[in-house]
């Protein structure tokens, strides 16, 4: 699902192709100091140009699945991705995806 959503967003915003994406079942047990202590459904890892690492977004599958009905998993996953992508690209979420309006 994430790969399909990313492919769709790359079609509209080619700069999304510069971001690496991953899906893991659950986040590490402790949120980072700068994150809210609510449930973490995705995490951004900023680029490290010195090490040649691109911006990365990791989506955590189980926290999303456990927090919404099955028919809303796709919508929530899309919202999570768009919000994280908008942060990296410094654009409003509704500019990246019309569905966010």
C-alpha positions in Angstrom: 0.0 0.0 0.0 2.8 2.4 0.9 4.7 1.7 -2.3 1.5 2.4 -4.4 0.8 5.7 -2.5 4.4 6.8 -2.9 4.3 6.0 -6.7 1.2 8.0 -7.0 2.6 11.0 -5.1 5.9 10.8 -7.2 3.7 11.2 -10.3 2.4 14.5 -8.9 5.5 15.7 -7.1 8.8 14.3 -8.6 10.9 15.5 -5.6 9.2 12.8 -3.5 11.5 10.4 -5.4 14.4 11.8 -3.4 12.9 10.4 -0.2 13.5 6.9 1.0 10.5 5.0 2.5 10.3 2.0 4.7 7.6 0.1 6.6 8.2 -1.6 9.9 5.7 -3.4 12.2 6.3 -1.2 15.3 8.4 1.7 16.3 11.3 1.4 18.8 9.8 1.3 22.3 10.9 4.9 23.3 10.0 8.0 21.3 12.8 10.4 20.6 13.1 13.4 22.9 11.7 15.8 20.3 8.6 13.6 19.5 5.3 13.8 21.3 4.9 10.9 23.7 1.7 9.8 21.9 1.6 6.8 19.7 4.2 7.0 16.9 2.7 6.0 13.5 5.6 7.2 11.4 9.0 8.8 11.8 11.1 11.2 9.7 14.9 10.7 9.6 16.5 13.8 8.2 19.1 13.6 5.4 22.7 13.4 6.4 24.6 14.8 3.4 28.0 14.0 4.9 27.2 10.3 5.0 25.2 10.4 1.7 21.9 9.5 3.4 18.7 10.9 2.0 15.6 11.9 3.9 13.8 8.9 5.1 10.2 8.2 6.3 9.4 5.0 8.2 5.8 4.1 8.5 4.8 1.8 11.4 2.2 -0.7 10.3 0.7 -2.0 13.6 0.0 1.4 15.3 -2.0 2.4 12.2 -3.9 -0.8 11.9 -4.8 -0.9 15.6 -6.1 2.7 15.6 -8.7 2.7 12.8 -11.3 0.4 11.3 -10.0 -1.8 8.4 -11.8 0.3 5.8 -9.9 3.4 6.9 -6.3 2.0 7.0 -5.7 3.3 3.4 -6.9 6.8 4.2 -5.0 7.0 7.4 -1.8 5.7 5.8 -2.2 8.3 3.0 -2.6 11.0 5.6 0.4 9.9 7.6 2.6 9.8 4.4 1.4 13.2 3.1 2.0 14.9 6.4 5.5 13.6 6.7 6.3 14.3 3.0 4.9 17.9 3.5 7.3 18.4 6.4 10.3 17.3 4.3 9.3 19.3 1.3 8.2 22.3 3.3 4.8 22.5 1.6 1.3 22.4 3.1 -0.2 18.9 3.1 -3.2 20.1 1.1 -0.9 21.3 -1.6 0.7 17.8 -1.9 -2.6 16.0 -1.9 -6.0 17.4 -2.6 -7.6 14.8 -0.3 -6.1 16.6 2.7 -8.4 19.6 2.2 
